[in-house]
Amino acid sequence: ISAFANSGFDLCGSQGMIVYNKDIYIQLVLIVIMILGSIGIFALEDLKNNKLKNFNKLKLQTKIILVYSIVLLIIPTILLIIFESNMSITNALFMSSSARSTGMSVVNVHDLSNSSKLILTILMFIGGSPASTAGGVRIIVIAIMLSTMIDTLRGRIHTVIFWKKIPDAIVRKAFTVFMLFIIITIIGITGYSYFNKDAELVDIALECVSAITNTGFSAVDSTSITLQTEIILMILMYIGRIG
Protein backbone atom coordinates (compact mmCIF):
# COMPACT_ATOMS: atom_id res chain seq x y z
CA ILE A 1 0.00 0.00 0.00
CA SER A 2 2.84 2.38 0.86
CA ALA A 3 4.48 1.73 -2.52
CA PHE A 4 1.28 2.08 -4.57
CA ALA A 5 0.24 5.21 -2.69
CA ASN A 6 3.75 6.64 -3.14
CA SER A 7 3.95 7.22 0.63
CA GLY A 8 7.38 5.74 1.28
CA PHE A 9 6.73 4.39 4.78
CA ASP A 10 8.33 1.07 5.71
CA LEU A 11 8.71 -1.12 8.80
CA CYS A 12 12.29 -2.21 8.11
CA GLY A 13 13.99 -0.31 10.93
CA SER A 14 16.63 2.39 10.80
CA GLN A 15 18.10 1.16 7.49
CA GLY A 16 14.78 1.15 5.70
CA MET A 17 14.56 -0.76 2.41
CA ILE A 18 18.36 -1.00 2.26
CA VAL A 19 18.00 -4.38 3.98
CA TYR A 20 16.50 -5.64 0.68
CA ASN A 21 19.38 -4.20 -1.38
CA LYS A 22 20.22 -7.59 -2.88
CA ASP A 23 16.70 -9.06 -2.95
CA ILE A 24 15.76 -8.82 -6.63
CA TYR A 25 12.27 -10.33 -6.22
CA ILE A 26 11.03 -7.88 -3.58
CA GLN A 27 12.50 -4.94 -5.48
CA LEU A 28 10.81 -5.96 -8.75
CA VAL A 29 7.43 -6.38 -7.02
CA LEU A 30 7.69 -2.92 -5.46
CA ILE A 31 8.93 -1.38 -8.73
CA VAL A 32 5.81 -2.57 -10.54
CA ILE A 33 3.54 -1.32 -7.74
CA MET A 34 5.27 2.08 -7.60
CA ILE A 35 4.99 2.53 -11.37
CA LEU A 36 1.29 1.62 -11.34
CA GLY A 37 0.72 4.12 -8.54
CA SER A 38 2.51 6.91 -10.40
CA ILE A 39 0.62 6.22 -13.67
CA GLY A 40 -2.75 6.99 -12.11
CA ILE A 41 -6.19 5.41 -12.06
CA PHE A 42 -7.56 7.11 -15.21
CA ALA A 43 -4.61 5.96 -17.33
CA LEU A 44 -4.88 2.41 -15.95
CA GLU A 45 -8.62 2.38 -16.71
CA ASP A 46 -7.94 3.56 -20.27
CA LEU A 47 -5.37 0.79 -20.72
CA LYS A 48 -7.81 -1.76 -19.34
CA ASN A 49 -10.60 -0.68 -21.70
CA ASN A 50 -8.25 -0.62 -24.67
CA LYS A 51 -6.65 -3.95 -23.65
CA LEU A 52 -3.33 -2.74 -25.10
CA LYS A 53 -4.58 -3.57 -28.62
CA ASN A 54 -4.21 -0.20 -30.30
CA PHE A 55 -1.96 2.58 -29.02
CA ASN A 56 -3.62 5.13 -31.32
CA LYS A 57 -7.01 4.59 -29.66
CA LEU A 58 -5.71 5.52 -26.23
CA LYS A 59 -6.53 8.96 -24.84
CA LEU A 60 -3.91 11.66 -25.42
CA GLN A 61 -3.14 11.91 -21.72
CA THR A 62 -2.58 8.15 -21.48
CA LYS A 63 -0.21 8.20 -24.47
CA ILE A 64 1.86 11.00 -22.93
CA ILE A 65 1.97 9.24 -19.54
CA LEU A 66 3.08 5.91 -21.03
CA VAL A 67 5.79 7.32 -23.30
CA TYR A 68 7.26 9.69 -20.73
CA SER A 69 7.05 7.11 -17.92
CA ILE A 70 9.11 4.67 -19.99
CA VAL A 71 11.66 7.37 -20.86
CA LEU A 72 11.87 8.53 -17.24
CA LEU A 73 12.47 4.95 -16.16
CA ILE A 74 15.06 3.83 -18.71
CA ILE A 75 17.32 6.90 -19.08
CA PRO A 76 17.77 7.60 -15.33
CA THR A 77 18.43 3.89 -14.72
CA ILE A 78 21.22 3.91 -17.29
CA LEU A 79 22.69 7.13 -15.89
CA LEU A 80 22.64 5.82 -12.32
CA ILE A 81 24.48 2.67 -13.41
CA ILE A 82 27.09 4.85 -15.13
CA PHE A 83 27.48 7.27 -12.21
CA GLU A 84 27.48 4.58 -9.49
CA SER A 85 29.87 1.74 -10.28
CA ASN A 86 28.66 -0.34 -7.31
CA MET A 87 24.95 0.00 -8.07
CA SER A 88 23.19 -2.99 -9.64
CA ILE A 89 20.67 -2.70 -12.47
CA THR A 90 17.83 -3.64 -10.10
CA ASN A 91 18.90 -1.01 -7.56
CA ALA A 92 19.12 1.65 -10.27
CA LEU A 93 15.68 0.66 -11.60
CA PHE A 94 14.24 0.78 -8.09
CA MET A 95 15.69 4.23 -7.35
CA SER A 96 14.45 5.60 -10.70
CA SER A 97 10.95 4.35 -9.93
CA SER A 98 10.97 5.48 -6.30
CA ALA A 99 12.32 8.96 -7.06
CA ARG A 100 9.14 9.84 -8.94
CA SER A 101 7.48 10.32 -5.53
CA THR A 102 7.59 7.16 -3.41
CA GLY A 103 10.77 7.85 -1.44
CA MET A 104 11.72 4.25 -0.66
CA SER A 105 15.45 3.68 -0.99
CA VAL A 106 17.55 0.53 -1.35
CA VAL A 107 20.79 2.54 -1.21
CA ASN A 108 22.06 5.28 1.06
CA VAL A 109 21.20 8.52 -0.77
CA HIS A 110 23.81 10.43 1.23
CA ASP A 111 26.60 8.24 -0.21
CA LEU A 112 25.61 8.80 -3.85
CA SER A 113 27.62 11.07 -6.14
CA ASN A 114 26.39 14.60 -6.85
CA SER A 115 25.50 13.53 -10.39
CA SER A 116 23.21 10.77 -9.09
CA LYS A 117 21.66 13.12 -6.53
CA LEU A 118 20.92 15.57 -9.34
CA ILE A 119 19.22 12.81 -11.36
CA LEU A 120 17.03 11.89 -8.37
CA THR A 121 16.22 15.58 -7.78
CA ILE A 122 15.06 16.02 -11.38
CA LEU A 123 12.91 12.87 -11.19
CA MET A 124 11.32 14.06 -7.95
CA PHE A 125 10.61 17.46 -9.46
CA ILE A 126 8.86 15.89 -12.47
CA GLY A 127 6.86 13.47 -10.34
CA GLY A 128 4.01 11.32 -11.61
CA SER A 129 0.79 11.64 -13.55
CA PRO A 130 -2.40 13.64 -12.94
CA ALA A 131 -4.91 11.74 -10.77
CA SER A 132 -2.09 9.55 -9.48
CA THR A 133 -0.72 9.19 -5.97
CA ALA A 134 2.58 10.85 -6.95
CA GLY A 135 3.66 14.45 -6.42
CA GLY A 136 5.81 16.81 -8.48
CA VAL A 137 4.81 19.14 -11.31
CA ARG A 138 3.43 16.08 -13.18
CA ILE A 139 4.46 14.42 -16.42
CA ILE A 140 1.82 16.24 -18.48
CA VAL A 141 3.26 19.65 -17.55
CA ILE A 142 6.77 18.58 -18.59
CA ALA A 143 5.46 17.05 -21.84
CA ILE A 144 3.60 20.23 -22.78
CA MET A 145 6.60 22.43 -21.99
CA LEU A 146 9.05 20.29 -23.99
CA SER A 147 6.66 20.05 -26.94
CA THR A 148 6.10 23.83 -26.86
CA MET A 149 9.84 24.51 -26.92
CA ILE A 150 10.41 22.03 -29.77
CA ASP A 151 7.54 23.45 -31.82
CA THR A 152 8.78 27.01 -31.19
CA LEU A 153 12.29 26.10 -32.38
CA ARG A 154 10.76 24.52 -35.48
CA GLY A 155 8.82 27.70 -36.22
CA ARG A 156 5.37 26.36 -35.37
CA ILE A 157 2.73 28.59 -33.79
CA HIS A 158 0.84 25.91 -31.84
CA THR A 159 1.87 23.11 -29.47
CA VAL A 160 1.19 19.69 -30.96
CA ILE A 161 1.55 16.34 -29.17
CA PHE A 162 0.79 13.06 -30.97
CA TRP A 163 -0.73 15.03 -33.87
CA LYS A 164 -3.17 16.84 -31.58
CA LYS A 165 -3.16 20.58 -30.91
CA ILE A 166 -2.93 21.60 -27.26
CA PRO A 167 -5.09 24.65 -26.40
CA ASP A 168 -3.11 27.78 -25.50
CA ALA A 169 -4.90 28.01 -22.13
CA ILE A 170 -3.51 24.61 -21.12
CA VAL A 171 -0.02 25.57 -22.31
CA ARG A 172 -0.10 28.75 -20.19
CA LYS A 173 -1.33 26.76 -17.20
CA ALA A 174 1.52 24.25 -17.60
CA PHE A 175 4.15 26.99 -17.70
CA THR A 176 2.52 28.70 -14.69
CA VAL A 177 2.59 25.51 -12.60
CA PHE A 178 6.22 24.86 -13.57
CA MET A 179 7.40 28.38 -12.75
CA LEU A 180 5.52 28.45 -9.43
CA PHE A 181 7.23 25.21 -8.40
CA ILE A 182 10.62 26.58 -9.47
CA ILE A 183 10.17 29.90 -7.60
CA ILE A 184 8.89 28.30 -4.38
CA THR A 185 11.65 25.67 -4.45
CA ILE A 186 14.37 28.29 -5.00
CA ILE A 187 13.03 30.32 -2.06
CA GLY A 188 13.09 27.16 0.07
CA ILE A 189 16.65 26.30 -1.01
CA THR A 190 17.80 29.85 -0.23
CA GLY A 191 16.30 29.77 3.25
CA TYR A 192 17.61 26.27 3.93
CA SER A 193 21.16 27.16 2.87
CA TYR A 194 21.09 30.33 5.00
CA PHE A 195 20.34 28.39 8.20
CA ASN A 196 22.61 25.44 7.29
CA LYS A 197 25.80 26.95 5.90
CA ASP A 198 27.78 23.70 6.21
CA ALA A 199 25.43 21.64 4.03
CA GLU A 200 26.23 21.12 0.34
CA LEU A 201 23.99 22.89 -2.17
CA VAL A 202 23.20 19.62 -4.02
CA ASP A 203 22.00 18.03 -0.78
CA ILE A 204 19.94 21.11 0.08
CA ALA A 205 18.30 21.13 -3.36
CA LEU A 206 17.50 17.41 -3.06
CA GLU A 207 16.03 17.97 0.41
CA CYS A 208 13.81 20.89 -0.65
CA VAL A 209 12.58 19.25 -3.85
CA SER A 210 11.93 16.07 -1.88
CA ALA A 211 9.79 18.09 0.53
CA ILE A 212 7.69 20.00 -1.98
CA THR A 213 7.10 16.85 -4.07
CA ASN A 214 6.28 14.80 -0.94
CA THR A 215 8.88 12.19 -1.82
CA GLY A 216 10.89 11.75 1.35
CA PHE A 217 14.44 11.26 0.09
CA SER A 218 17.08 12.82 2.30
CA ALA A 219 20.84 13.28 1.97
CA VAL A 220 21.23 15.36 5.14
CA ASP A 221 21.44 14.18 8.75
CA SER A 222 18.04 15.18 10.13
CA THR A 223 19.48 15.65 13.64
CA SER A 224 21.77 18.43 12.44
CA ILE A 225 19.18 20.76 10.90
CA THR A 226 17.86 23.81 12.73
CA LEU A 227 14.32 24.61 13.85
CA GLN A 228 14.05 27.24 11.09
CA THR A 229 14.97 24.58 8.53
CA GLU A 230 12.31 22.22 9.85
CA ILE A 231 9.73 24.99 9.45
CA ILE A 232 10.88 25.63 5.86
CA LEU A 233 10.57 21.93 5.03
CA MET A 234 7.12 21.73 6.64
CA ILE A 235 5.91 24.70 4.58
CA LEU A 236 7.28 23.11 1.39
CA MET A 237 5.62 19.78 2.21
CA TYR A 238 2.30 21.51 2.90
CA ILE A 239 2.44 23.49 -0.37
CA GLY A 240 3.37 20.33 -2.26
CA ARG A 241 0.46 18.43 -0.78
CA ILE A 242 -2.04 21.16 -1.65
CA GLY A 243 -0.72 21.32 -5.22
C-alpha positions in Angstrom: 0.0 0.0 0.0 2.8 2.4 0.9 4.5 1.7 -2.5 1.3 2.1 -4.6 0.2 5.2 -2.7 3.8 6.6 -3.1 3.9 7.2 0.6 7.4 5.7 1.3 6.7 4.4 4.8 8.3 1.1 5.7 8.7 -1.1 8.8 12.3 -2.2 8.1 14.0 -0.3 10.9 16.6 2.4 10.8 18.1 1.2 7.5 14.8 1.1 5.7 14.6 -0.8 2.4 18.4 -1.0 2.3 18.0 -4.4 4.0 16.5 -5.6 0.7 19.4 -4.2 -1.4 20.2 -7.6 -2.9 16.7 -9.1 -2.9 15.8 -8.8 -6.6 12.3 -10.3 -6.2 11.0 -7.9 -3.6 12.5 -4.9 -5.5 10.8 -6.0 -8.8 7.4 -6.4 -7.0 7.7 -2.9 -5.5 8.9 -1.4 -8.7 5.8 -2.6 -10.5 3.5 -1.3 -7.7 5.3 2.1 -7.6 5.0 2.5 -11.4 1.3 1.6 -11.3 0.7 4.1 -8.5 2.5 6.9 -10.4 0.6 6.2 -13.7 -2.7 7.0 -12.1 -6.2 5.4 -12.1 -7.6 7.1 -15.2 -4.6 6.0 -17.3 -4.9 2.4 -15.9 -8.6 2.4 -16.7 -7.9 3.6 -20.3 -5.4 0.8 -20.7 -7.8 -1.8 -19.3 -10.6 -0.7 -21.7 -8.2 -0.6 -24.7 -6.7 -4.0 -23.7 -3.3 -2.7 -25.1 -4.6 -3.6 -28.6 -4.2 -0.2 -30.3 -2.0 2.6 -29.0 -3.6 5.1 -31.3 -7.0 4.6 -29.7 -5.7 5.5 -26.2 -6.5 9.0 -24.8 -3.9 11.7 -25.4 -3.1 11.9 -21.7 -2.6 8.1 -21.5 -0.2 8.2 -24.5 1.9 11.0 -22.9 2.0 9.2 -19.5 3.1 5.9 -21.0 5.8 7.3 -23.3 7.3 9.7 -20.7 7.0 7.1 -17.9 9.1 4.7 -20.0 11.7 7.4 -20.9 11.9 8.5 -17.2 12.5 4.9 -16.2 15.1 3.8 -18.7 17.3 6.9 -19.1 17.8 7.6 -15.3 18.4 3.9 -14.7 21.2 3.9 -17.3 22.7 7.1 -15.9 22.6 5.8 -12.3 24.5 2.7 -13.4 27.1 4.9 -15.1 27.5 7.3 -12.2 27.5 4.6 -9.5 29.9 1.7 -10.3 28.7 -0.3 -7.3 24.9 0.0 -8.1 23.2 -3.0 -9.6 20.7 -2.7 -12.5 17.8 -3.6 -10.1 18.9 -1.0 -7.6 19.1 1.6 -10.3 15.7 0.7 -11.6 14.2 0.8 -8.1 15.7 4.2 -7.4 14.5 5.6 -10.7 10.9 4.3 -9.9 11.0 5.5 -6.3 12.3 9.0 -7.1 9.1 9.8 -8.9 7.5 10.3 -5.5 7.6 7.2 -3.4 10.8 7.8 -1.4 11.7 4.3 -0.7 15.5 3.7 -1.0 17.5 0.5 -1.4 20.8 2.5 -1.2 22.1 5.3 1.1 21.2 8.5 -0.8 23.8 10.4 1.2 26.6 8.2 -0.2 25.6 8.8 -3.8 27.6 11.1 -6.1 26.4 14.6 -6.9 25.5 13.5 -10.4 23.2 10.8 -9.1 21.7 13.1 -6.5 20.9 15.6 -9.3 19.2 12.8 -11.4 17.0 11.9 -8.4 16.2 15.6 -7.8 15.1 16.0 -11.4 12.9 12.9 -11.2 11.3 14.1 -8.0 10.6 17.5 -9.5 8.9 15.9 -12.5 6.9 13.5 -10.3 4.0 11.3 -11.6 0.8 11.6 -13.5 -2.4 13.6 -12.9 -4.9 11.7 -10.8 -2.1 9.5 -9.5 -0.7 9.2 -6.0 2.6 10.8 -6.9 3.7 14.5 -6.4 5.8 16.8 -8.5 4.8 19.1 -11.3 3.4 16.1 -13.2 4.5 14.4 -16.4 1.8 16.2 -18.5 3.3 19.7 -17.5 6.8 18.6 -18.6 5.5 17.1 -21.8 3.6 20.2 -22.8 6.6 22.4 -22.0 9.1 20.3 -24.0 6.7 20.1 -26.9 6.1 23.8 -26.9 9.8 24.5 -26.9 10.4 22.0 -29.8 7.5 23.5 -31.8 8.8 27.0 -31.2 12.3 26.1 -32.4 10.8 24.5 -35.5 8.8 27.7 -36.2 5.4 26.4 -35.4 2.7 28.6 -33.8 0.8 25.9 -31.8 1.9 23.1 -29.5 1.2 19.7 -31.0 1.5 16.3 -29.2 0.8 13.1 -31.0 -0.7 15.0 -33.9 -3.2 16.8 -31.6 -3.2 20.6 -30.9 -2.9 21.6 -27.3 -5.1 24.7 -26.4 -3.1 27.8 -25.5 -4.9 28.0 -22.1 -3.5 24.6 -21.1 0.0 25.6 -22.3 -0.1 28.8 -20.2 -1.3 26.8 -17.2 1.5 24.2 -17.6 4.2 27.0 -17.7 2.5 28.7 -14.7 2.6 25.5 -12.6 6.2 24.9 -13.6 7.4 28.4 -12.8 5.5 28.4 -9.4 7.2 25.2 -8.4 10.6 26.6 -9.5 10.2 29.9 -7.6 8.9 28.3 -4.4 11.6 25.7 -4.4 14.4 28.3 -5.0 13.0 30.3 -2.1 13.1 27.2 0.1 16.6 26.3 -1.0 17.8 29.8 -0.2 16.3 29.8 3.3 17.6 26.3 3.9 21.2 27.2 2.9 21.1 30.3 5.0 20.3 28.4 8.2 22.6 25.4 7.3 25.8 26.9 5.9 27.8 23.7 6.2 25.4 21.6 4.0 26.2 21.1 0.3 24.0 22.9 -2.2 23.2 19.6 -4.0 22.0 18.0 -0.8 19.9 21.1 0.1 18.3 21.1 -3.4 17.5 17.4 -3.1 16.0 18.0 0.4 13.8 20.9 -0.6 12.6 19.3 -3.9 11.9 16.1 -1.9 9.8 18.1 0.5 7.7 20.0 -2.0 7.1 16.9 -4.1 6.3 14.8 -0.9 8.9 12.2 -1.8 10.9 11.8 1.4 14.4 11.3 0.1 17.1 12.8 2.3 20.8 13.3 2.0 21.2 15.4 5.1 21.4 14.2 8.7 18.0 15.2 10.1 19.5 15.6 13.6 21.8 18.4 12.4 19.2 20.8 10.9 17.9 23.8 12.7 14.3 24.6 13.8 14.1 27.2 11.1 15.0 24.6 8.5 12.3 22.2 9.8 9.7 25.0 9.5 10.9 25.6 5.9 10.6 21.9 5.0 7.1 21.7 6.6 5.9 24.7 4.6 7.3 23.1 1.4 5.6 19.8 2.2 2.3 21.5 2.9 2.4 23.5 -0.4 3.4 20.3 -2.3 0.5 18.4 -0.8 -2.0 21.2 -1.7 -0.7 21.3 -5.2 
